[in-house]
Amino acid sequence: MQNRLAVTGIPSSVPRLPNAAESIRELIEEHGCWVHRFAFLVPSANDQDQVNYIVAVAELHLENVRDDTVRSIDGLTLVLDESGLLLSATKSSDGSNSSHVNHHCRDNIRFAISASAATPLQSKQLIQQSYIHSDDNDLTIVVEKQALTLSIDKIQLTVRSCLQGGGTGSKPWRGGLLLSHQICHWCQQKDNAAVVEFDSLFRDKTVLELGAGCSGLPSMTLAKINMTYGCGMSIISSDGIDEIVDALRFNVTENDLHDCISVRHIDWNDYQVKGEDPEREPSPFLSRNEVDTILFADCIYNENCAIALSNTISRLIKPGGHIIGVLPDNRVGVDVFLKRMSIFRSKALAVHNEPDDLSNDFATNGGGWKKYRLVLFNVEDRELSEL
């Protein structure tokens, strides 16, 4: 879970204060980003010392900011008034965050908190408290459905948005739709002088989509083309949030592409550490420099994303491979990403605009076509070094 954190050390009396939940939620947002979901949980611990404390669990709207948020609020001492309004939040003088104190002074309540990544159990409890689920746990109950028709042989895809949460990947984004249309355009090009050759990028290649979200439009478009034309591709579609991976797998299965696409959980943070054993494989199924072509679209929204994505790409791409990215203009982190990727040869590509009737009825987050750039990175046939 990249986007959920837990705050411990909160006295059990705090949730009863009318403004307490909003105060702690706003504290998390001040040190992180908008909180999509928030809940107080009773810790499932046998330690009798913990019975007087509860846990607050928050789901951040953006991924890859959780760890910075945890570091920022860990060890804070909070002071709430009798209604739960936050009066102060300060670090202890010695930097300690191990004690949880519950002192009252003039009806104020004072306590120290600790912050950490939420556990899978805490994430599950957060979902259960935030949404009503069907007893049969059918994912179709909690997702919206829409259809997309692509230009090549009128390929049709069915996409369900994930309403279980999971941050930015819970709905399709405009960049993924753009890249899907672009892939179809490249496949249909017959001009030998074409800037981009479909076969050189995809035929008989191992193709990985990073940050595919719930829809995985580029991956599913490639899979449909692969089935129709027999291109010999091995396609992997991935995301780093458990609920989003489940929704992605559901969409792949509903489109009868489960035999063509391997859906995987890939957390970019696994590739952040530098100086480790070069043979280390953070992912259990992908080795270093194993992928021929990497795709991503609408994956960058802060500098943490830029660094994590570029590190992941450098670890997984083969020498001689290709990287295709759809980047939104004027979004935080894009310049950092391009600077880090400058070790590779790159070219900006013209965006092929599909007829409006193929796209306008398909709801996405993000801007219009003119707010995106399409970039192709070519990796030299040499040993890759860490970014």
C-alpha positions as CSV (number, residue, x, y, z in Angstrom):
1,M,0.0,0.0,0.0
2,Q,1.7,3.2,-1.1
3,N,-1.1,5.6,-0.1
4,R,-2.4,4.5,3.3
5,L,-0.9,5.4,6.7
6,A,-1.8,4.7,10.3
7,V,-1.5,7.0,13.3
8,T,-1.2,5.3,16.6
9,G,-1.2,6.6,20.2
10,I,-4.6,8.4,20.0
11,P,-6.5,8.1,23.3
12,S,-9.8,6.2,23.0
13,S,-11.7,9.2,24.2
14,V,-10.6,11.3,21.2
15,P,-13.1,10.0,18.6
16,R,-16.0,11.1,20.8
17,L,-14.9,14.7,20.5
18,P,-17.0,16.4,17.7
19,N,-14.1,18.0,15.8
20,A,-11.3,15.4,16.5
21,A,-11.6,13.4,13.3
22,E,-11.5,16.6,11.1
23,S,-8.5,17.9,13.1
24,I,-6.4,14.8,12.6
25,R,-7.5,14.5,9.0
26,E,-6.5,18.1,8.4
27,L,-3.1,17.5,10.1
28,I,-2.4,14.7,7.7
29,E,-3.4,16.8,4.7
30,E,-1.2,19.6,5.9
31,H,1.8,17.3,5.9
32,G,0.8,15.3,2.8
33,C,-2.1,15.7,0.5
34,W,-5.9,15.5,0.3
35,V,-7.2,12.5,2.4
36,H,-9.6,10.4,0.3
37,R,-10.8,8.3,3.3
38,F,-10.3,8.4,7.0
39,A,-11.4,6.2,9.9
40,F,-10.7,5.5,13.6
41,L,-10.0,1.8,14.3
42,V,-9.8,-0.1,17.5
43,P,-6.4,-1.9,17.4
44,S,-6.5,-5.7,17.4
45,A,-3.8,-6.1,20.0
46,N,-3.6,-8.4,23.1
47,D,-1.4,-5.9,24.9
48,Q,-3.5,-4.5,27.7
49,D,-1.5,-1.3,27.6
50,Q,-3.1,-0.5,24.3
51,V,-6.8,-0.8,25.3
52,N,-7.0,2.9,26.0
53,Y,-5.8,3.9,22.5
54,I,-7.2,3.7,19.0
55,V,-5.7,4.0,15.5
56,A,-6.5,6.5,12.8
57,V,-6.1,5.2,9.3
58,A,-6.0,7.6,6.3
59,E,-6.0,7.0,2.5
60,L,-4.1,9.7,0.7
61,H,-5.5,10.8,-2.7
62,L,-2.0,10.7,-4.2
63,E,0.5,7.8,-4.1
64,N,4.2,8.2,-3.4
65,V,3.7,10.9,-0.8
66,R,2.8,8.5,2.0
67,D,6.4,8.0,3.3
68,D,7.1,11.7,3.4
69,T,3.9,12.3,5.3
70,V,4.7,9.5,7.8
71,R,8.1,11.0,8.5
72,S,6.6,14.5,8.9
73,I,4.0,13.6,11.5
74,D,5.7,10.8,13.3
75,G,6.5,11.8,16.8
76,L,4.3,14.9,17.0
77,T,2.7,15.8,20.2
78,L,-0.9,17.0,19.7
79,V,-3.0,19.2,21.9
80,L,-6.7,19.3,21.3
81,D,-9.3,21.4,23.1
82,E,-12.4,19.9,24.7
83,S,-14.2,19.9,21.3
84,G,-11.4,18.2,19.5
85,L,-10.0,21.3,17.7
86,L,-6.2,21.0,17.2
87,L,-4.4,23.7,19.3
88,S,-0.8,22.6,18.5
89,A,1.3,19.9,16.9
90,T,5.0,19.9,17.9
91,K,7.9,17.5,18.0
92,S,9.1,16.5,21.5
93,S,12.4,18.2,22.6
94,D,14.4,15.0,22.4
95,G,12.8,13.8,19.2
96,S,11.4,10.8,21.0
97,N,8.2,9.3,19.7
98,S,7.9,6.2,21.8
99,S,5.7,7.4,24.6
100,H,2.0,8.1,24.4
101,V,0.9,10.6,27.0
102,N,-2.6,11.5,27.9
103,H,-2.5,14.5,30.1
104,H,-5.5,16.9,30.7
105,C,-4.8,20.6,31.4
106,R,-7.7,23.0,31.5
107,D,-9.9,20.6,29.6
108,N,-7.3,20.1,26.9
109,I,-6.0,16.7,25.9
110,R,-2.4,16.2,25.0
111,F,-0.9,13.0,23.5
112,A,2.1,11.9,21.3
113,I,1.4,10.0,18.1
114,S,3.4,7.6,15.9
115,A,2.9,7.2,12.2
116,S,3.6,4.3,9.9
117,A,2.5,2.6,6.7
118,A,-0.9,1.0,7.2
119,T,-0.9,-2.7,7.4
120,P,-3.1,-4.9,5.0
121,L,-5.5,-5.5,7.9
122,Q,-5.8,-1.8,8.6
123,S,-6.4,-1.1,5.0
124,K,-9.1,-3.7,4.8
125,Q,-10.8,-2.3,7.9
126,L,-10.7,1.2,6.4
127,I,-12.5,-0.1,3.3
128,Q,-15.1,-1.9,5.3
129,Q,-15.9,1.2,7.3
130,S,-16.0,3.5,4.3
131,Y,-18.1,1.6,1.9
132,I,-21.0,-0.8,1.9
133,H,-20.1,-4.1,0.3
134,S,-22.3,-6.9,-1.1
135,D,-22.1,-10.2,0.8
136,D,-20.9,-12.0,-2.3
137,N,-18.0,-9.5,-2.6
138,D,-18.6,-9.2,-6.3
139,L,-16.4,-6.4,-7.7
140,T,-19.2,-5.5,-10.2
141,I,-21.2,-4.1,-7.4
142,V,-18.8,-1.3,-6.7
143,V,-17.5,-0.2,-10.1
144,E,-18.9,1.9,-12.9
145,K,-18.9,0.6,-16.5
146,Q,-18.3,2.3,-19.8
147,A,-17.3,1.1,-23.3
148,L,-14.6,2.3,-25.6
149,T,-14.4,1.7,-29.4
150,L,-11.0,2.1,-31.0
151,S,-10.4,2.8,-34.7
152,I,-8.5,-0.3,-35.6
153,D,-11.0,-3.0,-36.7
154,K,-13.5,-1.2,-34.3
155,I,-11.9,-2.9,-31.3
156,Q,-14.2,-2.6,-28.3
157,L,-13.1,-2.5,-24.7
158,T,-15.2,-2.5,-21.6
159,V,-13.8,-0.6,-18.6
160,R,-15.1,-0.5,-15.0
161,S,-13.8,2.2,-12.7
162,C,-13.0,1.1,-9.2
163,L,-15.0,2.6,-6.4
164,Q,-13.2,0.8,-3.7
165,G,-10.6,3.6,-3.5
166,G,-7.0,3.3,-4.3
167,G,-6.1,6.8,-5.2
168,T,-5.5,8.2,-8.7
169,G,-5.7,4.8,-10.4
170,S,-9.4,4.3,-9.5
171,K,-10.6,5.8,-12.8
172,P,-9.3,6.0,-16.4
173,W,-7.0,9.0,-17.3
174,R,-6.9,10.9,-20.5
175,G,-3.2,10.0,-21.1
176,G,-4.0,6.3,-21.2
177,L,-6.8,6.9,-23.7
178,L,-4.4,8.9,-25.9
179,L,-1.7,6.2,-25.8
180,S,-4.3,3.6,-26.8
181,H,-5.3,5.6,-29.8
182,Q,-1.7,6.2,-30.6
183,I,-0.9,2.4,-30.5
184,C,-3.8,1.8,-33.0
185,H,-2.4,4.6,-35.3
186,W,1.1,3.1,-35.3
187,C,-0.3,-0.4,-36.0
188,Q,-2.2,0.9,-39.1
189,Q,0.7,2.9,-40.5
190,K,2.0,1.4,-43.8
191,D,4.5,4.1,-44.6
192,N,8.1,2.7,-44.5
193,A,9.3,6.2,-43.6
194,A,7.1,6.3,-40.5
195,V,8.8,7.9,-37.5
196,V,7.6,5.0,-35.2
197,E,7.6,1.4,-36.4
198,F,5.0,-0.7,-34.6
199,D,6.9,-3.9,-35.1
200,S,10.2,-2.5,-33.7
201,L,8.4,-1.5,-30.5
202,F,6.0,-4.4,-30.0
203,R,6.3,-7.4,-32.2
204,D,7.7,-10.4,-30.4
205,K,8.5,-8.1,-27.4
206,T,8.0,-8.2,-23.7
207,V,5.9,-5.1,-23.0
208,L,5.3,-3.7,-19.6
209,E,2.8,-1.0,-18.7
210,L,3.6,0.8,-15.4
211,G,1.0,2.6,-13.4
212,A,-1.8,1.1,-15.5
213,G,-4.5,2.0,-13.0
214,C,-7.8,0.1,-13.0
215,S,-8.3,0.4,-16.8
216,G,-5.0,-0.6,-18.4
217,L,-6.2,0.8,-21.7
218,P,-2.8,0.7,-23.5
219,S,-2.2,-2.9,-22.3
220,M,-5.6,-4.1,-23.3
221,T,-5.4,-2.3,-26.7
222,L,-2.1,-4.1,-27.4
223,A,-3.6,-7.4,-26.3
224,K,-6.5,-7.0,-28.7
225,I,-4.1,-6.2,-31.5
226,N,-1.9,-9.2,-30.5
227,M,-5.0,-11.5,-30.7
228,T,-6.1,-10.1,-34.1
229,Y,-2.7,-10.0,-35.8
230,G,-0.6,-12.5,-34.0
231,C,2.2,-10.2,-33.0
232,G,3.9,-12.6,-30.5
233,M,3.8,-10.1,-27.6
234,S,4.2,-10.9,-23.9
235,I,2.2,-8.2,-22.1
236,I,2.4,-7.3,-18.5
237,S,0.1,-4.7,-17.0
238,S,0.9,-3.4,-13.5
239,D,0.0,-1.0,-10.7
240,G,1.2,-0.6,-7.1
241,I,-2.1,-0.4,-5.2
242,D,-3.8,-3.7,-4.2
243,E,-7.4,-2.6,-4.9
244,I,-6.4,-1.1,-8.3
245,V,-4.6,-4.3,-9.2
246,D,-7.7,-6.3,-8.4
247,A,-9.9,-3.9,-10.5
248,L,-7.3,-4.1,-13.4
249,R,-7.4,-7.9,-13.2
250,F,-11.2,-7.8,-13.3
251,N,-11.2,-5.6,-16.4
252,V,-8.7,-7.8,-18.2
253,T,-10.8,-10.8,-17.4
254,E,-14.1,-9.2,-18.5
255,N,-12.5,-8.4,-21.9
256,D,-11.4,-12.0,-22.2
257,L,-7.8,-11.0,-22.2
258,H,-6.7,-12.9,-19.1
259,D,-4.7,-15.3,-21.3
260,C,-3.0,-12.4,-23.1
261,I,-2.1,-10.1,-20.2
262,S,-0.3,-10.9,-17.0
263,V,-1.6,-8.5,-14.3
264,R,1.0,-7.8,-11.6
265,H,1.6,-5.7,-8.5
266,I,4.7,-3.5,-9.0
267,D,5.5,-0.9,-6.4
268,W,7.9,1.6,-7.7
269,N,9.2,2.2,-4.2
270,D,10.8,-1.2,-4.4
271,Y,13.3,0.3,-6.8
272,Q,14.3,3.3,-4.8
273,V,17.2,2.0,-2.8
274,K,20.6,2.6,-4.5
275,G,23.9,0.7,-3.8
276,E,22.3,-2.7,-3.1
277,D,23.4,-5.9,-4.7
278,P,23.0,-5.4,-8.5
279,E,21.5,-8.9,-8.8
280,R,18.8,-8.1,-6.3
281,E,15.3,-8.6,-7.8
282,P,12.7,-6.5,-5.9
283,S,9.9,-7.9,-8.0
284,P,9.4,-11.7,-7.7
285,F,8.8,-12.2,-11.4
286,L,10.8,-9.5,-13.3
287,S,14.6,-9.6,-13.4
288,R,16.8,-6.7,-14.0
289,N,16.8,-5.4,-17.6
290,E,14.2,-7.9,-18.7
291,V,11.6,-5.7,-20.5
292,D,11.8,-4.7,-24.2
293,T,9.3,-1.9,-24.2
294,I,7.8,0.0,-21.2
295,L,4.6,2.1,-21.4
296,F,3.3,4.7,-19.0
297,A,0.7,7.5,-19.2
298,D,-0.4,10.1,-16.7
299,C,1.8,8.7,-14.0
300,I,3.6,11.8,-12.8
301,Y,2.2,14.4,-10.4
302,N,5.0,15.2,-8.0
303,E,8.8,14.8,-7.8
304,N,8.5,11.6,-5.8
305,C,6.7,10.0,-8.6
306,A,9.3,11.2,-11.1
307,I,12.1,9.7,-9.2
308,A,10.4,6.4,-8.4
309,L,9.2,6.0,-12.0
310,S,12.6,6.8,-13.5
311,N,14.4,4.4,-11.1
312,T,11.9,1.6,-11.9
313,I,12.3,2.1,-15.7
314,S,16.1,2.0,-15.4
315,R,16.0,-1.2,-13.5
316,L,13.6,-3.1,-15.8
317,I,14.3,-1.9,-19.4
318,K,16.7,-3.9,-21.6
319,P,19.7,-2.4,-23.3
320,G,18.3,-1.6,-26.8
321,G,14.8,-1.3,-25.4
322,H,12.2,1.5,-25.8
323,I,10.2,3.6,-23.4
324,I,7.0,5.3,-24.4
325,G,5.5,7.9,-22.2
326,V,2.5,10.2,-22.3
327,L,3.3,13.2,-20.1
328,P,0.9,16.0,-19.0
329,D,2.2,19.5,-19.5
330,N,2.6,21.8,-16.5
331,R,2.3,19.1,-13.9
332,V,4.7,19.0,-11.0
333,G,7.5,16.4,-11.4
334,V,7.5,16.2,-15.2
335,D,10.6,18.4,-15.6
336,V,12.4,16.3,-12.9
337,F,11.5,13.1,-14.7
338,L,12.7,14.4,-18.1
339,K,16.0,15.6,-16.6
340,R,16.6,12.2,-15.0
341,M,15.7,10.4,-18.2
342,S,18.1,12.5,-20.3
343,I,20.7,9.7,-20.1
344,F,18.6,8.0,-22.8
345,R,18.1,9.3,-26.4
346,S,14.7,10.7,-26.7
347,K,12.4,12.3,-29.3
348,A,9.1,14.1,-29.0
349,L,6.4,12.5,-31.2
350,A,3.4,14.1,-32.8
351,V,0.2,13.2,-31.2
352,H,-2.3,11.5,-33.5
353,N,-5.8,12.9,-32.8
354,E,-8.6,10.4,-33.1
355,P,-12.1,11.4,-34.3
356,D,-14.0,13.0,-31.5
357,D,-16.8,10.4,-31.6
358,L,-14.3,7.7,-30.5
359,S,-13.3,9.5,-27.3
360,N,-15.6,12.2,-26.1
361,D,-18.2,9.8,-24.7
362,F,-15.5,8.0,-22.7
363,A,-15.1,9.7,-19.3
364,T,-11.6,10.2,-18.0
365,N,-9.6,12.3,-15.6
366,G,-7.0,14.7,-17.0
367,G,-6.9,17.4,-19.7
368,G,-7.6,17.5,-23.4
369,W,-5.3,16.2,-26.1
370,K,-3.3,19.4,-26.4
371,K,-2.3,19.3,-22.8
372,Y,-0.1,16.2,-23.3
373,R,3.2,15.4,-24.9
374,L,4.2,12.0,-26.3
375,V,7.9,11.0,-25.8
376,L,9.9,8.0,-27.0
377,F,13.1,7.1,-25.3
378,N,15.6,4.7,-26.9
379,V,18.0,2.9,-24.7
380,E,21.5,2.4,-26.0
381,D,22.9,-1.1,-26.4
382,R,25.1,-0.7,-23.4
383,E,25.0,-1.6,-19.7
384,L,22.4,0.5,-17.9
385,S,23.5,2.4,-14.8
386,E,21.3,3.5,-11.9
387,L,19.7,6.9,-12.3
